Amino acid sequence: MNIEKKRISICHTEKGEFGHISLDKLAKPETVKVTLLGEPLIPESFDYFGHPKFTIEQGLLFMYKENELNRQYGSKFTPLEAEITYEELNFDVTRKTFDTLRGIKNSLTNLSDLNNMLQSRKIFYKANGINLNQFILFGCFYLDKFGQVLSIEKADKGKFICHSEIEHFDTFLKNNNTQEIVFTSNGYSIPTSGDICPCCGKKFTIDDIKNNSCVFESGKLYHNNCWRNYRKLKEIYMFTNQLMDLVYKETDYHFSLLPNGYLNTYDYSYIPWFLFHTIDGDIIIGHLKNSISIEWQENYKSFNFNNIFISENVTKWQDNGKRHICATDMPTAYKYLEKVVKTINPSYSPF
């Protein structure tokens, strides 16, 4: 029986926050007993190492108790530790099933087998501390020597030569004649068997991973194409229904989509900008990283730009008939547009 004293930490993952205790060895979940300040603490679940996971509330309660104890004793920080007893779990999965080309290739028939193979790599490294062989999966995912799964930058997908679904990392580097490939933990993700894309409602399959890499955005996992289409349509809805419809009657304007005028890189290229053709002239509007760009074009009716926006301490300029200002958010963008319309046509109402 193993006995350890550990703090509960708050973990932040793709699927939310939770409390967690990282043990020194693999554990049999059914044998794990956690005691805190003499009272049993029942884990919500266990990770694939057999280590206890707690609700976010349990994790925060632990932090609150630790803070209160330190305040009571008036001393420097003293960690509050839970006592954990458990039996060690023996990992007996054959290494060749997850650390050879053939073994990994055999796991690519379905998403469940792929998940199990990747999990075995993590467990093996945790149990033994022995470096694993390194591979490139589907030309996108990097299986590193520590059992982690990273991915190439989204903007780099499809740029590199990969001759098979799975190949040694050294072969991949040699084929691409480079050592400067950037891998990230915030790129493409591999879903768990049974996960569902919130846009199309379909369960993820191994073919999705091969052909349409999945992305984790806004706390959820999406098919890459589903996310890009959803984000594009959301942008159109925001700038029409929630902005221009409040400034002009729907019959008094139409619009064309423009390429993103801020960054035309992968992360922004599918988010359009807009050329609004209004009864007063044209306006180009689109999201910057943390603000909204508004640019009245040369053919837009004349107004005193400096007088209207004299008190606005934001980026603004005039040049060759164009007038530009940055709005901090959508309500501010609406305020700026409304000010101009009221100036050039005081009696106009969109309703």
C-alpha positions as CSV (number, residue, x, y, z in Angstrom):
1,M,0.0,0.0,0.0
2,N,1.3,3.4,-1.0
3,I,0.8,6.5,1.2
4,E,1.4,10.0,-0.1
5,K,0.6,13.5,1.1
6,K,-0.4,15.9,-1.7
7,R,-2.1,19.2,-2.3
8,I,-5.2,19.4,-4.5
9,S,-4.5,21.6,-7.5
10,I,-7.0,23.3,-9.9
11,C,-6.5,22.0,-13.4
12,H,-7.6,23.9,-16.6
13,T,-8.4,21.6,-19.5
14,E,-10.3,21.7,-22.8
15,K,-13.3,20.3,-21.0
16,G,-13.3,22.7,-18.1
17,E,-11.8,23.1,-14.6
18,F,-11.5,20.5,-11.9
19,G,-9.6,19.6,-8.8
20,H,-6.8,17.0,-9.2
21,I,-4.1,15.2,-7.2
22,S,-1.1,14.0,-9.2
23,L,0.4,10.9,-7.5
24,D,3.9,9.5,-7.9
25,K,2.8,6.2,-9.4
26,L,-0.1,4.6,-11.3
27,A,-3.0,3.7,-9.0
28,K,-5.8,1.3,-8.9
29,P,-8.8,3.6,-8.7
30,E,-10.9,1.2,-6.5
31,T,-8.2,1.3,-3.9
32,V,-7.7,5.1,-3.7
33,K,-8.7,6.7,-0.4
34,V,-8.3,10.4,0.2
35,T,-8.4,12.0,3.7
36,L,-8.4,15.8,4.3
37,L,-8.2,17.2,7.9
38,G,-9.2,13.8,9.2
39,E,-12.3,13.6,7.0
40,P,-12.7,11.4,3.9
41,L,-12.9,13.2,0.6
42,I,-14.6,11.3,-2.2
43,P,-13.2,11.8,-5.7
44,E,-15.6,12.6,-8.5
45,S,-13.6,10.4,-10.9
46,F,-10.1,9.2,-11.9
47,D,-7.9,10.0,-14.8
48,Y,-6.2,7.3,-16.9
49,F,-3.3,7.2,-14.4
50,G,-5.8,6.2,-11.7
51,H,-5.2,9.6,-10.0
52,P,-8.2,11.2,-8.2
53,K,-10.2,14.0,-9.9
54,F,-12.5,16.3,-7.9
55,T,-15.3,18.7,-8.8
56,I,-14.2,22.4,-9.2
57,E,-16.1,23.1,-6.0
58,Q,-14.1,20.5,-4.0
59,G,-10.9,22.0,-5.4
60,L,-11.9,25.5,-4.5
61,L,-13.0,24.4,-1.0
62,F,-9.6,22.9,-0.5
63,M,-8.0,26.3,-1.5
64,Y,-10.4,28.2,0.8
65,K,-9.5,25.9,3.8
66,E,-5.8,26.2,3.1
67,N,-6.1,30.0,3.1
68,E,-8.2,30.1,6.3
69,L,-5.7,27.9,8.2
70,N,-2.8,30.1,7.2
71,R,-4.8,33.2,8.3
72,Q,-5.6,31.6,11.6
73,Y,-2.0,30.7,12.4
74,G,-0.7,34.0,11.1
75,S,2.3,32.3,9.6
76,K,4.0,32.2,6.2
77,F,2.3,30.0,3.6
78,T,2.0,26.4,4.8
79,P,0.5,24.0,2.3
80,L,-2.5,21.9,3.3
81,E,-2.0,18.4,2.2
82,A,-4.5,15.5,1.8
83,E,-3.4,12.0,2.6
84,I,-3.9,9.4,-0.2
85,T,-3.5,5.7,0.2
86,Y,-3.6,3.4,-2.8
87,E,-2.4,0.2,-4.5
88,E,-0.1,0.6,-7.4
89,L,-1.4,-0.3,-10.8
90,N,0.9,-2.5,-13.0
91,F,0.9,-1.3,-16.7
92,D,1.2,-4.4,-18.8
93,V,0.3,-3.2,-22.3
94,T,3.0,-4.4,-24.8
95,R,5.1,-1.4,-25.9
96,K,5.2,-2.4,-29.5
97,T,1.4,-1.7,-29.7
98,F,1.9,2.0,-29.1
99,D,5.6,2.8,-29.8
100,T,6.2,1.3,-33.3
101,L,5.0,2.2,-36.8
102,R,3.0,-1.1,-37.1
103,G,1.5,-0.8,-33.6
104,I,0.3,2.7,-34.1
105,K,-1.0,2.0,-37.7
106,N,-3.1,-0.9,-36.2
107,S,-4.8,1.7,-33.9
108,L,-6.0,3.8,-36.8
109,T,-9.0,1.8,-37.7
110,N,-11.3,3.7,-35.4
111,L,-11.3,6.6,-32.9
112,S,-11.6,4.4,-29.8
113,D,-8.5,2.4,-30.7
114,L,-6.6,5.6,-31.5
115,N,-7.6,7.1,-28.1
116,N,-6.4,3.9,-26.3
117,M,-3.1,3.9,-28.1
118,L,-2.4,7.6,-27.2
119,Q,-3.4,6.9,-23.6
120,S,-1.0,4.0,-23.4
121,R,1.8,6.2,-24.5
122,K,1.1,8.7,-21.7
123,I,0.7,5.9,-19.1
124,F,3.9,4.2,-20.1
125,Y,5.9,7.4,-19.8
126,K,4.3,8.1,-16.4
127,A,5.0,4.6,-15.1
128,N,8.5,4.2,-16.4
129,G,9.9,7.6,-17.2
130,I,11.5,6.2,-20.3
131,N,11.4,8.3,-23.5
132,L,9.2,7.1,-26.3
133,N,9.9,7.0,-30.0
134,Q,8.6,10.1,-31.8
135,F,6.1,10.0,-34.7
136,I,4.1,12.3,-37.0
137,L,0.4,11.2,-37.4
138,F,-1.6,12.3,-40.4
139,G,1.0,14.9,-41.2
140,C,-0.5,17.1,-38.5
141,F,0.0,15.6,-35.0
142,Y,3.3,15.1,-33.2
143,L,3.6,12.2,-30.8
144,D,6.5,13.3,-28.7
145,K,8.9,11.3,-26.4
146,F,6.9,12.2,-23.3
147,G,3.6,10.8,-24.5
148,Q,2.2,14.2,-25.3
149,V,0.2,15.0,-28.4
150,L,1.0,18.3,-30.0
151,S,0.1,19.6,-33.5
152,I,1.5,21.8,-36.1
153,E,0.4,25.4,-36.2
154,K,-3.0,25.7,-38.0
155,A,-1.5,28.0,-40.6
156,D,1.1,25.4,-41.5
157,K,-1.4,22.5,-42.2
158,G,-0.8,21.0,-45.6
159,K,2.6,22.7,-46.1
160,F,4.8,19.7,-45.2
161,I,5.5,16.4,-47.0
162,C,4.2,13.3,-45.3
163,H,4.3,10.0,-47.2
164,S,2.0,8.0,-44.9
165,E,-0.5,8.2,-42.1
166,I,2.2,7.5,-39.5
167,E,5.9,8.0,-39.9
168,H,9.0,8.5,-37.7
169,F,9.6,12.1,-36.7
170,D,13.2,12.0,-38.0
171,T,11.9,10.8,-41.4
172,F,9.4,13.7,-41.5
173,L,12.1,16.2,-40.7
174,K,14.4,14.7,-43.4
175,N,11.7,14.7,-46.0
176,N,10.9,18.4,-45.3
177,N,14.6,19.4,-45.0
178,T,13.9,21.4,-41.9
179,Q,14.3,21.5,-38.1
180,E,12.1,24.6,-37.7
181,I,8.6,23.2,-37.5
182,V,6.5,24.8,-34.7
183,F,4.2,22.5,-32.7
184,T,1.6,23.7,-30.2
185,S,-0.8,22.4,-27.6
186,N,-3.4,24.9,-28.8
187,G,-3.7,23.7,-32.4
188,Y,-5.7,20.8,-33.7
189,S,-7.3,18.4,-31.2
190,I,-8.1,14.7,-31.2
191,P,-11.6,14.1,-29.8
192,T,-12.6,11.2,-27.6
193,S,-14.7,8.4,-29.0
194,G,-18.3,9.4,-28.5
195,D,-17.7,13.2,-28.7
196,I,-20.1,15.1,-30.9
197,C,-19.6,18.2,-33.0
198,P,-22.0,20.9,-31.6
199,C,-22.6,22.3,-35.2
200,C,-23.5,19.2,-37.3
201,G,-24.5,16.9,-34.4
202,K,-22.4,14.0,-35.8
203,K,-20.1,11.9,-33.7
204,F,-16.4,12.3,-34.5
205,T,-14.8,9.4,-36.4
206,I,-11.3,8.5,-37.3
207,D,-11.9,9.8,-40.8
208,D,-12.6,13.3,-39.3
209,I,-9.1,13.2,-37.8
210,K,-7.5,12.1,-41.0
211,N,-9.3,14.5,-43.4
212,N,-10.8,17.4,-41.4
213,S,-8.7,18.1,-38.3
214,C,-10.8,19.1,-35.3
215,V,-10.3,22.4,-33.5
216,F,-11.0,23.4,-29.9
217,E,-12.7,26.8,-29.7
218,S,-14.7,28.6,-27.1
219,G,-14.7,25.6,-24.8
220,K,-15.9,23.1,-27.3
221,L,-14.6,20.7,-30.0
222,Y,-15.7,21.2,-33.6
223,H,-15.0,19.8,-37.0
224,N,-12.6,22.4,-38.5
225,N,-14.9,23.1,-41.4
226,C,-18.0,23.3,-39.2
227,W,-16.2,25.9,-36.9
228,R,-15.1,28.1,-39.8
229,N,-18.6,28.1,-41.4
230,Y,-20.3,28.8,-38.0
231,R,-17.9,31.6,-37.2
232,K,-18.4,33.2,-40.6
233,L,-22.2,33.1,-40.3
234,K,-22.0,34.4,-36.8
235,E,-20.0,37.4,-38.0
236,I,-22.5,38.1,-40.7
237,Y,-25.4,37.9,-38.2
238,M,-23.7,40.3,-35.7
239,F,-22.9,43.0,-38.3
240,T,-26.2,42.9,-40.0
241,N,-29.0,42.0,-37.5
242,Q,-27.2,43.4,-34.4
243,L,-25.6,46.5,-35.9
244,M,-26.6,47.8,-39.3
245,D,-30.3,46.9,-38.9
246,L,-30.3,49.3,-35.9
247,V,-28.8,52.1,-38.0
248,Y,-30.5,51.7,-41.4
249,K,-33.7,50.1,-42.6
250,E,-33.1,46.7,-44.0
251,T,-34.2,48.1,-47.4
252,D,-31.8,51.0,-47.2
253,Y,-28.6,49.0,-47.4
254,H,-27.0,45.8,-48.8
255,F,-23.6,44.4,-48.3
256,S,-20.7,42.5,-49.9
257,L,-18.2,40.3,-48.0
258,L,-14.5,41.4,-48.1
259,P,-11.4,39.5,-47.1
260,N,-10.4,40.0,-43.5
261,G,-8.6,43.4,-43.5
262,Y,-6.8,42.8,-40.2
263,L,-5.0,39.5,-40.6
264,N,-5.5,37.2,-43.5
265,T,-3.8,34.3,-41.6
266,Y,-5.5,31.0,-40.9
267,D,-7.1,32.1,-37.6
268,Y,-8.8,35.1,-39.2
269,S,-9.1,34.4,-42.9
270,Y,-12.6,32.8,-42.6
271,I,-13.9,35.8,-40.6
272,P,-15.0,38.4,-43.2
273,W,-15.1,42.1,-43.3
274,F,-18.1,44.0,-44.8
275,L,-18.6,46.6,-47.5
276,F,-22.0,48.1,-46.6
277,H,-23.7,50.0,-49.5
278,T,-26.1,52.4,-47.8
279,I,-28.4,55.1,-49.1
280,D,-25.8,57.6,-47.7
281,G,-22.7,55.9,-49.2
282,D,-20.3,53.0,-48.5
283,I,-18.9,51.9,-45.2
284,I,-16.3,49.2,-44.6
285,I,-16.6,47.5,-41.2
286,G,-14.8,44.6,-39.6
287,H,-13.3,43.1,-36.5
288,L,-9.8,43.9,-35.5
289,K,-8.3,41.8,-32.8
290,N,-9.8,43.7,-29.9
291,S,-11.8,46.4,-31.6
292,I,-14.0,47.2,-34.6
293,S,-12.8,49.2,-37.6
294,I,-15.3,51.6,-39.2
295,E,-14.3,53.4,-42.4
296,W,-16.6,55.7,-44.2
297,Q,-15.6,55.7,-47.9
298,E,-15.1,58.7,-50.3
299,N,-18.7,58.4,-51.7
300,Y,-20.3,58.6,-48.2
301,K,-22.1,61.9,-47.6
302,S,-20.0,64.7,-46.1
303,F,-19.9,65.3,-42.3
304,N,-17.6,67.0,-39.9
305,F,-15.6,64.1,-38.7
306,N,-13.4,66.0,-36.2
307,N,-16.4,67.7,-34.5
308,I,-18.4,64.5,-34.1
309,F,-15.5,62.5,-32.7
310,I,-13.5,65.2,-31.0
311,S,-13.9,63.6,-27.5
312,E,-13.2,60.0,-28.6
313,N,-9.7,59.0,-27.5
314,V,-9.3,56.1,-29.9
315,T,-7.5,55.5,-33.2
316,K,-9.0,57.8,-35.9
317,W,-8.0,59.5,-39.1
318,Q,-9.1,61.1,-42.3
319,D,-7.4,60.6,-45.7
320,N,-8.5,61.4,-49.3
321,G,-12.1,61.5,-48.4
322,K,-12.1,58.4,-46.2
323,R,-12.8,58.7,-42.5
324,H,-11.8,56.0,-40.0
325,I,-12.3,55.2,-36.3
326,C,-11.9,52.2,-34.1
327,A,-14.8,51.2,-31.8
328,T,-14.0,49.2,-28.6
329,D,-17.1,47.0,-29.0
330,M,-20.4,46.6,-30.8
331,P,-22.4,49.1,-28.7
332,T,-19.8,51.7,-29.3
333,A,-19.7,50.9,-33.1
334,Y,-23.5,51.5,-33.1
335,K,-23.1,54.8,-31.3
336,Y,-20.5,56.0,-33.8
337,L,-22.6,55.0,-36.8
338,E,-25.8,56.5,-35.3
339,K,-24.0,59.8,-34.6
340,V,-23.1,60.2,-38.2
341,V,-26.5,59.3,-39.6
342,K,-28.2,61.7,-37.2
343,T,-25.8,64.4,-38.3
344,I,-26.4,64.0,-42.0
345,N,-30.1,63.2,-41.8
346,P,-31.6,64.2,-38.4
347,S,-35.1,63.0,-39.2
348,Y,-34.1,59.5,-40.4
349,S,-35.2,56.5,-38.4
350,P,-34.5,52.8,-39.2
351,F,-37.8,51.8,-37.5
